[in-house]
Amino acid sequence: MKLIFHFQMLVLNIFYDTKKAISELSRITNVGGIGFHQVDLRDHRDYSKPLAFLTMSDFMFSKYSKYSNCHSGNRVRHYEYINYFKENGFDCNFSPNMFADDEYLDVLYESMNKKYKNIGLEMLKPISGRFFIEKTGTKNTQIEVKVLK
């Protein structure tokens, strides 16, 4: 038996291996099945510094995440979730509902991990949002990011 509906509040953002979790979600979801997923994209160690974990090296963040059982959340950004969903046969729309402010991002930028600096500040602004997904069964490697406002 497979799922036709799933609803998650603040779950996907605490998996250490989000890509594997979404792959498993795909495996257990019927074609035509839908899901609603609210994801918190913030660093949970200090909500006044919602993207502080983007300053850590990949090595240090990996060590910290394993040590803390991903307590501070993972660093997966909304555009990565969209890619993971599409790669696993889901159509996906993202609707952000919380944003980092421009001043904070400007200050953070100088110490940000290089992989996030290369993305651009606009793509890092969403710090929370809802994903609406539908299993189409077609794995899509041609990713088109749609952000709904």
C-alpha positions in Angstrom: 0.0 0.0 0.0 1.3 3.5 -0.9 0.4 6.9 0.3 -2.0 9.2 -1.6 -1.5 12.2 0.8 1.2 13.3 3.2 1.5 16.3 5.4 4.6 17.4 7.3 5.3 20.3 9.6 9.0 21.1 10.2 10.2 17.5 9.5 12.3 17.6 6.3 14.6 20.3 7.7 15.9 18.0 10.5 17.0 15.0 8.3 20.7 14.6 8.0 20.3 13.0 4.5 17.4 15.0 3.0 18.0 13.6 -0.5 17.5 10.0 0.8 14.4 11.0 2.8 12.8 12.5 -0.3 13.7 9.4 -2.3 12.0 7.2 0.3 9.0 9.5 0.3 8.8 9.0 -3.5 9.1 5.3 -3.1 6.0 5.1 -0.8 3.8 7.6 -2.6 1.4 6.6 -5.4 1.5 8.4 -8.7 -1.1 11.2 -8.2 -0.4 11.4 -4.5 0.0 14.9 -3.1 1.9 16.4 -0.1 2.2 19.6 1.8 5.4 20.2 3.6 6.2 23.3 5.8 10.0 23.6 6.0 12.0 25.8 8.4 15.2 26.8 6.6 16.7 28.6 9.6 19.6 27.7 11.9 17.8 26.6 15.0 20.7 27.4 17.3 19.7 31.1 17.4 16.7 32.3 15.5 18.0 35.9 15.6 20.8 34.7 13.3 18.7 32.5 10.9 21.5 31.7 8.4 24.6 31.6 10.7 25.2 27.9 9.8 25.9 29.0 6.2 29.2 30.5 7.5 30.5 27.0 8.6 32.7 24.9 6.3 31.0 21.8 5.0 33.4 19.7 7.1 32.6 21.5 10.4 28.8 21.6 9.7 28.9 17.8 8.9 30.7 17.1 12.2 28.3 19.4 14.2 25.2 17.9 12.6 26.2 14.4 13.4 27.2 15.3 16.9 23.9 17.2 17.5 21.7 14.8 15.6 20.9 17.6 13.2 19.3 19.6 16.0 20.1 22.9 14.4 18.4 21.9 11.2 20.1 21.0 7.9 21.4 23.6 5.5 19.3 22.4 2.5 17.9 25.5 0.8 14.5 25.8 -0.9 16.0 25.4 -4.4 17.7 22.2 -3.4 14.5 20.8 -2.0 12.8 21.6 -5.3 15.6 19.7 -7.2 15.3 16.7 -4.9 11.5 16.5 -5.3 11.7 16.8 -9.1 14.5 14.3 -9.3 12.3 11.9 -7.5 9.2 12.2 -9.7 7.3 15.0 -7.9 6.0 18.2 -9.4 6.8 20.9 -6.9 5.7 24.5 -6.1 7.3 26.5 -3.3 5.7 29.3 -1.4 8.0 31.2 1.0 6.5 32.6 4.1 9.4 34.0 6.0 12.5 36.0 4.8 15.9 37.0 6.0 16.2 40.8 5.9 18.6 42.5 3.5 20.8 44.1 6.1 21.4 40.7 7.9 22.3 39.1 4.6 24.7 41.9 3.6 26.6 41.5 6.9 26.5 37.7 6.7 27.8 37.6 3.1 31.4 38.4 4.0 31.8 35.3 6.2 29.5 33.0 4.2 30.7 29.6 2.9 31.8 29.9 -0.7 29.1 27.6 -2.0 26.4 29.9 -0.7 28.1 33.1 -1.8 28.0 31.8 -5.4 24.2 31.3 -5.2 23.3 35.0 -4.7 21.6 36.7 -1.8 18.1 36.7 -3.4 18.1 32.9 -3.4 19.0 32.8 0.3 16.3 35.2 1.5 13.6 32.5 2.0 14.0 31.1 5.5 10.7 29.2 5.7 8.1 28.1 3.3 5.6 25.5 2.1 6.1 23.0 -0.6 3.1 21.5 -2.5 4.1 18.4 -4.3 2.4 15.9 -6.5 3.8 12.6 -7.6 3.9 12.5 -11.4 6.2 9.5 -11.6 8.3 11.3 -14.1 11.8 12.0 -12.8 12.8 15.4 -14.0 16.5 16.3 -14.3 15.7 19.6 -16.2 15.0 21.7 -13.1 13.1 24.9 -13.3 12.8 26.7 -10.0 9.4 28.4 -9.4 9.0 30.5 -6.3 5.4 31.4 -5.7 4.7 34.7 -3.8 
